[in-house]
Amino acid sequence: MNVVLCQPQIPPNTGNVARLCVATRTRLHLIRPLGFSTDDAQLKRAGLDYWQHLEILYHEDWEAFLKAQPGAELYFYSKKARRPYTAVAYKDTDFLVFGSETQGLSEAMLKRYADRLCTIPMWGPTRSLNLSTSVGVVLYEALRQVHGGFREFY
């Protein structure tokens, strides 16, 4: 499984996603520009001492990412989508793509990938969920589908 963060802005969110990726043996892709330095203390603190276990790839921009992942099965997550994230039949090779905390996915991406957009339903009066929370919700559903549940961990 692959998690893709497009131009993340907040170091602790990316650090939390990195820790989640280590816990689930998921590859993390970061699309530049980043809103922080990868040496940022907050980023390292949020990821704790797990960085040496993280499989992380950096891409200069979206097109460079696409070139490095030809034929990738991509799913995009936005509050502007209508299809719930649970309506996707995930595979272990999929890429789960999330926009930045401040801007979300660009309008160009929303249009380009309209048939691949998913949302996490929200019923309360919030604008959005935290990025690392969103990644966790979607990633665990994808892994549950791929691995048929989590019985091997009990």
C-alpha positions in Angstrom: 0.0 0.0 0.0 1.1 3.6 -0.7 0.2 6.9 1.0 0.8 10.0 -1.0 0.9 13.5 0.6 0.7 16.3 -1.9 2.6 19.4 -0.7 2.0 18.8 3.1 2.4 22.0 5.2 2.3 20.9 8.9 5.3 18.9 10.2 3.5 17.1 13.0 0.9 15.8 10.6 3.5 14.4 8.2 5.3 12.9 11.2 2.1 11.2 12.4 1.5 9.9 8.9 5.0 8.6 8.8 4.6 6.7 12.1 1.3 5.3 10.8 3.1 4.1 7.6 5.8 2.4 9.7 3.1 0.7 11.8 1.3 -0.6 8.8 4.4 -1.3 6.5 3.1 1.3 4.1 5.2 3.3 1.6 5.0 7.1 2.1 5.4 9.4 -0.9 5.9 13.1 -0.4 5.2 15.5 -3.3 7.2 18.8 -3.2 7.2 21.6 -2.4 6.9 20.7 1.3 5.9 23.4 3.8 8.8 22.5 6.1 12.3 21.1 6.1 12.6 17.3 6.5 15.1 18.1 9.3 12.3 19.9 11.2 12.3 19.0 14.9 8.5 18.8 15.0 8.4 16.4 12.1 11.0 14.1 13.8 9.3 14.3 17.1 5.9 13.3 15.7 7.5 10.3 14.0 9.4 9.5 17.2 12.3 7.1 16.7 10.7 5.2 13.8 12.3 7.1 10.9 14.9 4.4 10.2 12.0 2.0 9.5 10.1 4.2 7.1 10.1 3.6 3.4 9.8 7.2 2.1 10.1 8.6 -1.4 10.3 12.2 -2.4 9.0 13.5 -5.7 9.8 17.0 -7.1 6.2 17.5 -8.3 3.1 15.6 -9.3 4.3 14.9 -12.8 7.6 13.5 -11.5 5.5 11.3 -9.2 3.4 10.0 -12.1 6.5 9.3 -14.2 8.0 7.2 -11.3 4.8 5.3 -10.9 3.5 4.3 -14.4 0.2 2.6 -14.3 -0.4 3.3 -10.6 -3.9 2.8 -9.3 -4.7 6.2 -7.7 -7.5 7.2 -5.3 -7.9 10.8 -4.2 -9.6 12.0 -1.0 -11.4 15.3 -0.7 -14.3 16.7 1.2 -15.6 17.8 -2.2 -16.1 14.2 -3.4 -19.4 12.3 -3.1 -18.3 8.6 -3.2 -17.4 7.3 0.3 -13.9 5.9 0.8 -15.6 2.5 1.7 -17.0 2.1 -1.8 -13.6 1.4 -3.3 -12.3 -2.2 -3.7 -8.7 -1.6 -2.6 -5.6 -3.6 -3.7 -2.3 -3.8 -2.0 -0.6 -1.9 -4.8 -2.9 1.1 -4.6 -1.9 4.7 -4.0 -4.0 6.8 -1.5 -3.5 10.5 -2.4 -4.2 13.3 0.0 -3.9 17.1 -0.5 -2.2 19.6 1.8 -3.8 20.6 5.1 -4.4 24.2 4.0 -5.5 23.7 0.4 -6.5 20.1 -0.1 -6.2 18.8 -3.6 -5.9 21.4 -6.3 -8.9 22.2 -8.5 -6.9 20.8 -11.5 -6.5 17.5 -9.7 -10.1 17.4 -8.7 -11.1 17.8 -12.3 -8.4 15.5 -13.8 -9.3 12.6 -11.4 -13.0 13.2 -10.8 -13.7 9.5 -11.3 -11.2 8.6 -8.6 -12.4 10.9 -5.9 -13.5 9.7 -2.5 -14.6 11.3 0.7 -14.8 10.5 4.4 -18.4 11.3 5.5 -18.7 13.9 8.3 -22.0 14.7 10.0 -20.9 17.3 12.5 -20.3 21.0 11.9 -16.6 20.7 10.9 -14.9 21.9 7.7 -12.6 18.9 7.5 -10.7 16.2 9.4 -7.0 16.4 10.4 -4.8 15.1 7.6 -3.2 12.3 9.7 -6.7 11.3 11.0 -8.0 11.1 7.4 -5.0 9.0 6.3 -5.5 6.6 9.2 -9.2 6.1 8.5 -8.7 5.4 4.8 -5.5 3.3 5.2 -7.0 1.0 7.8 -10.1 0.4 5.6 -7.9 -0.4 2.6 -5.7 -2.7 4.7 -8.8 -4.4 6.2 -10.0 -5.2 2.7 -6.7 -6.3 1.4 -5.8 -8.5 4.3 -9.3 -9.8 5.0 -9.4 -8.3 8.5 -6.7 -8.3 11.1 -7.0 -11.7 12.7 -3.3 -12.4 12.3 -2.6 -9.6 14.9 -4.8 -11.1 17.6 
